[in-house]
Amino acid sequence: MGKLKKYKLKTHKATVKRFKVSAGGKLMRSKGGKTHFRRRRSQRSLNALSKLQPVDKRDLKRIRTLAPYLGLYKTNPRG
C-alpha cells in the first residue's frame, strides 16, 4: 500500500488580509471604527486606532483554522 495523501488546506483570504503575525510570533489584529465619524474624535484616539492589538487567546484556534499557513511563508521573499 502506498503513502497516504496529505491534502492542502484552503486559506480564507479575508482572514489573511485582517491579521498579521508579529516578529515574536504573536497574531495581531487592527482595530475597527476607522472609516466613519472620524471628525468628532480627538487626534489621540485616532492615533490609537492605527496600532495593532494582539488577538485574544479565545479566538486563536478559529483564526488558525481559517488561515493555517498564516505567518509560515514570507509574502515577498528575498532571493
N, C-alpha and C positions, 0 to 999 in steps of 0.2 A: 504494500500500500504506500502511496506517495505522501508527500508532505501536505498538511492541511493549509489551505489558502487563507492568508490574512487579508481581510477586506479593509479598504481605505474608508475613513470616516469623512462624511461631508461636513464642511465648515459652514456655520451660519454667518453669512457675510456681514449682516448688520451688527452682530456681536463683536466681530473683529474690528469694525470701524469705531465702536464705542469704548473699547478697553485697550489699555496698553500694559506691557509688562515693564516694570522699572528695572534698573541695573541690578538691584538687590534681589530681583525675582518676585516682587510683590505685584499683584494685579491692581491696576489703578483705573479709576473712572473719573470723568469730568462731572461737574455739577450742572444741574438743569436750570432753566429760567433765565437764559442769557439773551433771548431774542425779543422779548415782549415786555413793555413797560420799563424800559431802561432809564428813561429820563428822570424819573422821580427818585431813583436810587442814588445814594452817595457814591463818590468815586472809590471810596474804601471798600464798600460792599461789592462794587463791580469788579474790582481787582481780586477780591476773594473768590469770585465765581470762576476765575480763569485758572485757579490752582487745581491740581489733581488730588483726588482723595483715594485712599486705599479702599478696596472693596471689602465689605463686611464678610466675615468668615462663613456666615449662613448662606451667602449667595455664591461662594466659590465653586461648589460642586455643579451647580446649574450652568455656570458660565463655562467651566471646563468641559462639560458635556456638549455645549453648543459650539465651542471653539477648541477642539482637542489639541491643535497644533499651535495655538497662540503662544508666541514667545520662543518657540523652538527654532524657528528659522529667521534669519535676517531678511528684511524686505529688499534691501539693495546691498548684497554682499560685495565686498571689495575683492577684486580678482586680480 
